[in-house]
Amino acid sequence: MDRKVLKNHEKITFKIRDLEIGGDRPIIIAGPCSVESREQIIETAKALKEIGVDMLRGGVFKPRTSPYAFQGLGLEGLKYLKEASEITGLPIITECMEEKYLEVVSKYADVIQIGSRNMYNYPLLKAVSKMDKPVMLKRGISATIKEWVMSAEYLASEGKKNIILCERGVRGVDTYTRNLLDLTAVPIMQHETGLPVFVDPSHGIGIRELMLPMSKAAIACGANGLMLEVHINPDEALCDGEQSLTIEQYKELYDAITN
């Protein structure tokens, strides 16, 4: 591959607040797919904090296949997410879809997420590469390993090394699960880039009952962290309820992978 910055075997670790990313302990990110209200995100954050979690996730700008689906609360949701962070002390990660929102998202969030649909958005990647803020780059839904590496190179082109890669499933031939969770990508991308690699089994599988075994599998193959969708009432969620864990299911999963 035509790499200029990221190299084989050059293991990269960095800090987000007091969390070591890419170290010996897997980092757990959890929270709802979307910030739906102030009460929802704060209640979720408090429950996760009590059980155990390293970082809070929540979407405020939601890229959806249907233009009629819930698109997120936007800047209002970003303020709610920040308030939940201040109450619990948890770092937060959220997606930025457009370059015009980079500054404000960077102001509120500890980590900027580049979603799978934007993995090929090279102008956005170039803009993020110039920012002094950690970034998570999710794999595109049909992205090859080389394409994913090259997107990471766009981020690293300005010397940025505080990059997290996230495997979240690719389009497969079977429709039983939402996507095909490619766990081989974990050791491959760690070898190819040296960057920490997280796994998002929620989007990778799309079935909440499979989150526990696939989370265990992700940790077993060396993932540096997990990104999980958790909702206080998944059956009433405005986005991805069928793949979101309940608080009780999250506790079961957390206990299973940390004990």
Secondary structure per residue as TSV (DSSP state, phi and psi in degrees):
chain	resnum	aa	ss	phi	psi
A	1	M	-	360.0	148.2
A	2	D	-	-85.4	73.1
A	3	R	-	-97.2	144.8
A	4	K	S	-114.0	-29.1
A	5	V	S	-115.2	-55.4
A	6	L	-	-79.5	132.3
A	7	K	-	-126.6	154.7
A	8	N	T	-60.0	141.8
A	9	H	T	69.2	-4.5
A	10	E	-	-87.1	87.6
A	11	K	-	-67.9	130.4
A	12	I	-	-113.7	127.2
A	13	T	-	-126.5	155.8
A	14	F	E	-159.3	170.0
A	15	K	E	-107.3	141.4
A	16	I	E	-121.1	107.0
A	17	R	T	55.1	-120.1
A	18	D	T	-102.0	11.9
A	19	L	E	-90.3	129.9
A	20	E	E	-90.2	116.6
A	21	I	E	-94.0	124.1
A	22	G	T	92.6	6.0
A	23	G	S	-85.7	-158.3
A	24	D	S	-76.7	-27.0
A	25	R	S	-98.4	125.4
A	26	P	-	-63.5	138.7
A	27	I	E	-95.6	136.1
A	28	I	E	-110.9	121.6
A	29	I	E	-108.4	131.2
A	30	A	E	-148.1	158.6
A	31	G	E	153.3	178.9
A	32	P	-	-74.5	156.9
A	33	C	S	-57.4	-46.1
A	34	S	B	-129.4	144.1
A	35	V	-	-76.1	113.4
A	36	E	-	-100.2	-26.7
A	37	S	-	-164.9	165.2
A	38	R	H	-61.4	-45.9
A	39	E	H	-63.4	-41.5
A	40	Q	H	-62.4	-47.9
A	41	I	H	-72.9	-35.3
A	42	I	H	-70.3	-43.3
A	43	E	H	-61.8	-42.3
A	44	T	H	-63.9	-45.9
A	45	A	H	-60.8	-43.1
A	46	K	H	-63.6	-42.3
A	47	A	H	-65.4	-42.8
A	48	L	H	-65.6	-40.8
A	49	K	H	-60.5	-41.1
A	50	E	H	-65.6	-38.9
A	51	I	H	-75.2	-45.9
A	52	G	-	133.0	119.2
A	53	V	-	-162.1	154.6
A	54	D	S	-99.9	-32.4
A	55	M	E	-149.5	147.9
A	56	L	E	-103.0	131.1
A	57	R	E	-109.1	156.7
A	58	G	-	-179.6	127.9
A	59	G	B	-84.8	135.1
A	60	V	S	-116.8	-28.6
A	61	F	S	-113.3	112.4
A	62	K	-	-109.8	112.7
A	63	P	-	-77.1	118.2
A	64	R	-	-121.4	147.8
A	65	T	S	-62.3	-41.7
A	66	S	S	-94.0	132.9
A	67	P	T	-69.0	-10.4
A	68	Y	T	-98.2	-4.9
A	69	A	S	-79.6	163.5
A	70	F	-	-58.7	125.5
A	71	Q	-	-102.2	2.8
A	72	G	-	98.1	166.5
A	73	L	-	-90.5	-5.3
A	74	G	T	67.1	-138.7
A	75	L	H	-63.3	-30.8
A	76	E	H	-62.8	-43.4
A	77	G	H	-65.0	-33.9
A	78	L	H	-63.2	-39.4
A	79	K	H	-67.0	-39.4
A	80	Y	H	-64.5	-41.3
A	81	L	H	-62.9	-42.1
A	82	K	H	-64.9	-39.3
A	83	E	H	-63.1	-41.2
A	84	A	H	-61.5	-37.5
A	85	S	H	-64.5	-43.1
A	86	E	H	-67.9	-34.4
A	87	I	H	-70.8	-41.2
A	88	T	H	-98.5	-18.1
A	89	G	-	80.9	8.5
A	90	L	-	-84.4	135.6
A	91	P	-	-63.8	155.8
A	92	I	E	-126.4	149.4
A	93	I	E	-128.7	136.2
A	94	T	E	-150.7	157.5
A	95	E	E	-84.4	140.7
A	96	C	-	-113.5	123.5
A	97	M	-	-97.7	-24.4
A	98	E	S	-131.1	144.3
A	99	E	G	-59.1	-33.1
A	100	K	G	-65.8	-18.4
A	101	Y	G	-100.7	2.5
A	102	L	H	-59.3	-45.6
A	103	E	H	-62.7	-44.5
A	104	V	H	-72.3	-38.7
A	105	V	H	-63.9	-41.2
A	106	S	H	-62.6	-33.6
A	107	K	H	-66.1	-37.2
A	108	Y	H	-93.4	-39.3
A	109	A	-	-93.5	151.0
A	110	D	S	-82.9	-29.5
A	111	V	E	-135.9	133.3
A	112	I	E	-93.2	126.9
A	113	Q	E	-97.8	132.1
A	114	I	E	-102.8	111.7
A	115	G	-	-73.2	169.9
A	116	S	G	-60.2	-35.9
A	117	R	G	-68.0	-22.4
A	118	N	G	-104.0	8.1
A	119	M	T	-59.2	-29.3
A	120	Y	T	-96.1	5.8
A	121	N	-	-84.1	82.0
A	122	Y	H	-65.5	-36.1
A	123	P	H	-60.4	-39.4
A	124	L	H	-65.6	-42.8
A	125	L	H	-61.3	-41.8
A	126	K	H	-62.8	-40.7
A	127	A	H	-66.0	-41.9
A	128	V	H	-66.5	-33.5
A	129	S	H	-60.9	-24.7
A	130	K	T	-90.1	-3.0
A	131	M	S	-96.5	143.1
A	132	D	S	-88.3	68.0
A	133	K	S	-151.1	134.4
A	134	P	-	-58.1	150.5
A	135	V	E	-137.5	143.0
A	136	M	E	-108.1	125.7
A	137	L	E	-107.5	109.6
A	138	K	E	-83.1	146.1
A	139	R	-	-70.4	136.2
A	140	G	-	-63.2	153.8
A	141	I	T	-65.2	-22.9
A	142	S	T	-125.8	21.1
A	143	A	-	-76.6	136.4
A	144	T	-	-78.7	167.2
A	145	I	H	-58.7	-44.7
A	146	K	H	-62.5	-42.5
A	147	E	H	-63.0	-39.7
A	148	W	H	-65.5	-43.6
A	149	V	H	-60.1	-42.8
A	150	M	H	-66.6	-34.5
A	151	S	H	-64.8	-38.7
A	152	A	H	-64.6	-34.9
A	153	E	H	-64.9	-35.9
A	154	Y	H	-57.8	-42.0
A	155	L	H	-69.6	-35.7
A	156	A	H	-84.4	-5.9
A	157	S	T	-63.0	-25.7
A	158	E	T	-99.1	14.6
A	159	G	T	94.7	3.6
A	160	K	-	-69.3	126.6
A	161	K	-	-119.8	-10.5
A	162	N	-	-84.3	66.5
A	163	I	E	-117.4	132.2
A	164	I	E	-109.0	130.2
A	165	L	E	-94.2	145.2
A	166	C	E	-134.4	115.4
A	167	E	E	-79.4	122.4
A	168	R	-	-130.9	21.8
A	169	G	-	92.8	145.9
A	170	V	B	-122.7	164.3
A	171	R	-	-70.1	125.4
A	172	G	-	-113.4	-169.3
A	173	V	S	-92.0	-19.6
A	174	D	-	-100.8	141.0
A	175	T	-	-104.3	9.8
A	176	Y	S	-62.4	-44.6
A	177	T	S	-101.9	163.4
A	178	R	S	-61.9	-45.6
A	179	N	S	-140.9	-179.7
A	180	L	B	-102.4	110.3
A	181	L	-	-76.8	112.2
A	182	D	-	-95.3	87.7
A	183	L	T	-73.6	-16.3
A	184	T	T	-63.8	-22.7
A	185	A	H	-65.8	-24.1
A	186	V	H	-63.1	-61.8
A	187	P	H	-66.9	-30.6
A	188	I	H	-64.8	-48.7
A	189	M	H	-71.5	-31.3
A	190	Q	H	-63.1	-41.4
A	191	H	H	-68.8	-43.3
A	192	E	H	-73.2	-31.5
A	193	T	H	-120.6	-23.0
A	194	G	-	79.2	-3.5
A	195	L	-	-81.5	153.1
A	196	P	-	-66.1	141.8
A	197	V	E	-122.5	123.2
A	198	F	E	-102.5	164.8
A	199	V	E	-126.5	134.8
A	200	D	-	-111.9	89.1
A	201	P	H	-72.3	-19.1
A	202	S	H	-61.0	-51.7
A	203	H	H	-77.0	-30.6
A	204	G	H	-66.3	-32.7
A	205	I	H	-111.8	-47.4
A	206	G	-	81.2	10.7
A	207	I	-	-131.6	116.4
A	208	R	G	-62.8	-30.0
A	209	E	G	-67.7	-16.9
A	210	L	G	-97.4	1.1
A	211	M	H	-64.8	-40.8
A	212	L	H	-64.3	-54.9
A	213	P	H	-62.9	-35.7
A	214	M	H	-76.0	-28.2
A	215	S	H	-67.2	-42.5
A	216	K	H	-60.5	-42.8
A	217	A	H	-64.0	-39.6
A	218	A	H	-62.6	-45.1
A	219	I	H	-65.5	-40.0
A	220	A	H	-62.8	-32.1
A	221	C	T	-90.5	7.3
A	222	G	T	101.8	12.8
A	223	A	-	-59.0	141.0
A	224	N	S	-82.7	-5.4
A	225	G	E	178.8	171.5
A	226	L	E	-125.5	149.7
A	227	M	E	-125.5	115.0
A	228	L	E	-123.1	142.8
A	229	E	E	-93.9	126.2
A	230	V	B	-132.7	135.1
A	231	H	-	-135.8	143.0
A	232	I	S	-67.7	-24.1
A	233	N	S	-150.5	80.9
A	234	P	G	-56.6	-32.0
A	235	D	G	-68.1	-16.7
A	236	E	G	-112.9	11.9
A	237	A	-	-65.7	145.0
A	238	L	S	-82.3	-7.9
A	239	C	S	-156.0	126.9
A	240	D	-	58.6	35.8
A	241	G	G	-61.9	-35.4
A	242	E	G	-67.0	-19.9
A	243	Q	G	-109.2	3.8
A	244	S	-	-91.5	135.9
A	245	L	B	-76.6	148.0
A	246	T	-	-75.6	167.7
A	247	I	H	-60.0	-40.7
A	248	E	H	-65.2	-41.4
A	249	Q	H	-66.5	-36.9
A	250	Y	H	-63.4	-41.7
A	251	K	H	-60.8	-42.2
A	252	E	H	-60.8	-45.1
A	253	L	H	-65.7	-45.3
A	254	Y	H	-60.1	-45.3
A	255	D	H	-63.8	-36.7
A	256	A	H	-69.7	-34.6
A	257	I	H	-96.7	-8.5
A	258	T	H	-109.8	-9.9
A	259	N	-	-106.5	360.0
